[in-house]
Amino acid sequence: MTSSVSVTVNGESYDVSDVEPRMLLSDFLRDRLGLTGTHVGCEHGVCGACTVLVNGDSARSCLMLAVQANGAEIVTVEGLGSPEELNELQAQFREHHGLQCGFCTPGMLMTGEDLLRKYPLVTDEDIREGLSGNLCRCTGYQNIVAAIRSAAAKRTEKAS
C-alpha cells in the first residue's frame, strides 16, 4: 500500500505517487526529489543535520514521515540561496568560516534561519541555546555563532 504526497519544496510543487507510508521525509527529499543538501546523520533526531523548515518551523526530517508532510511547504538548504547568490546567513557562514567538513552545515543553516526569523538573538548565549540541538564535531561552534550573530546584525540594520 502506498500514498501520494503533494508538497511545495523551495517554491516548487511536487506530486509524488507510490510513497511508502514508512518513508522518512529526509529520504523522500534526498531519494525521490534529488535534494541531497539535507544530510542524514544519526537518524534519531539528535544531531540536527537533517533539519528543514516545514510550514515555517524547523523540523528534523529524519523524524517525520513523508506522508505527514503532505500539503506542507518545505524549505531545504537548496532553497536558501545558490552558489552564485548566497543568502545573508550563507554569506556570513562563508565570511566567518562557519564550517569545516560541512556535514552539519545544512542543518546549522536551516536552524539558524529559523532562529533569525523568530528570535532577536541578542547575545551569543541566545544563539548557542538556539543551536543546542545541532551537533558539530569540527568547528567548536565559535565561527558558527559569529556567523549567526553577524547575520542577525545585518538583518537588524536592513530593518532600520
N, C-alpha and C positions, 0 to 999 in steps of 0.2 A: 504494500500500500504506500503510495507516495502522495505528495501535496504540491500545489502550485504556490509559488512565493512571488509576490509583486512588491518591489521596493524601489525607492529612489536612492541611488548612491552617487554622491558627488554631483548631484544635479541631473543625473541621467536615470531614466526609468528602465527597469528590468522586470520582465515577466518570465519566470523560470518554472517550467513544469518538471514533474517527477523528481521532487526534492524529498529525500528520505526524512521521515519525521525526526530521526535522531541526529541529523546533520547539524553540526555546530555552525553558528554564524561565521566564525573565523574560517572554517573550511569552505563554507559557501562563498565567502568573499574571495578567498585565495583560489580555490579549485574550480568553482563554477563561473565566477566573474573575472578571474585572472588578475585580481587586485592583490598582488603579493606584498605590498608595503606593510600590511598588517601581519606582524610576526606572532608566532605561537611559541611560547617558552615552556611554561610549567603545565599548561592545560588544567590548572586548578584555580585560576583567577588570582594567584598570589603575586606574580611578577609584573603584571601590567603591560607587557609587551603587545598584547592583542587589543589594547584599548582603542575604541572608536567612539564616535558620537552617534547616539541613536535618539532621534527626535530632540536634539539639542543637549542631551546629557551624556556624559562619559559612561561607557559600559564595557565590560570585559566580554569580548566576542567569543571567548572560549567557554563562557558560562551560559551563553544564550543560544537557543536553538534557532536555526534559520526560519522555521515556521513561526516562531514568536515575533520575528521582525516583519512579518507580512504587513504591508501597508505603511511601514516606517520610512522615515527619511534618515539616511545614514551618511555620515561623512567619515572617510578614511584619510590616512595621511596623504594619499594621492590627491585629495580634494582641497588641501590647504594651499598649495601653490605648485609651481613647476620649477625644474632646474633653471629655466630662463627667467622666471619671475617668482621668486620666493615670497611667501607672506612674511609679515614682520617677525613673527616668532621664529620661523625657519632662518631668516636673515640673522637674527640675534644668536641663534644656536651656532651659526657659521662664524659670526663675528667673535663670539666668546669661547669658541672651541668646545661647545657643549656636547660633544660626542667623541667617542674613541672607536670602539669596534662597530658601533652603530646598531647593534641588535635591539637595544631598549629604546632607541631614538623615536621610532614611530609612536610608541605608547607614551613616551615622555612628551612629545609634541601634542598629541591629542589630549592628554591630561592637562598640559599647560594651556592649550586653547580653552578648554572647559573652565579652568581656573580664571583665566584672564577675562572671560566673558561674564563670570558670575561674582567675582570677589575683588575687593580693592587691592589685595596683596601688598599691604603697607610695609611689612617687614620681611626679612629673609626667613624668619621663623614661620610666617604665614605661608610662604612658598614651600618650605620644607614640609610643613604639615600637609599641604595640598598634594605633595608628591609622595607622601609616605606609603602609598600603595603601589608604587612603581620601584622596581629594583634595577640597579645598575651595578655591574661588577667591575667597571673600568674607571669611571671618572672621579669617584669620590663626591659627586654631586655639586662641587663648588661652581664649576663653569655652567652647569645646567641652571642652578639657582641664579647666577649672574645673568644668564641669557633671558630668563623669565622676568627678572627684575627690570632689565633694560627694555624688554618688550612692553612691560606694564607702564614704564615711564613714557615710552614713545606713544602709547595709546592715550595716556593721560594728556600729553602735550597736544595731540591731534584733537582731542575732545575740547580743549580750552580755546 
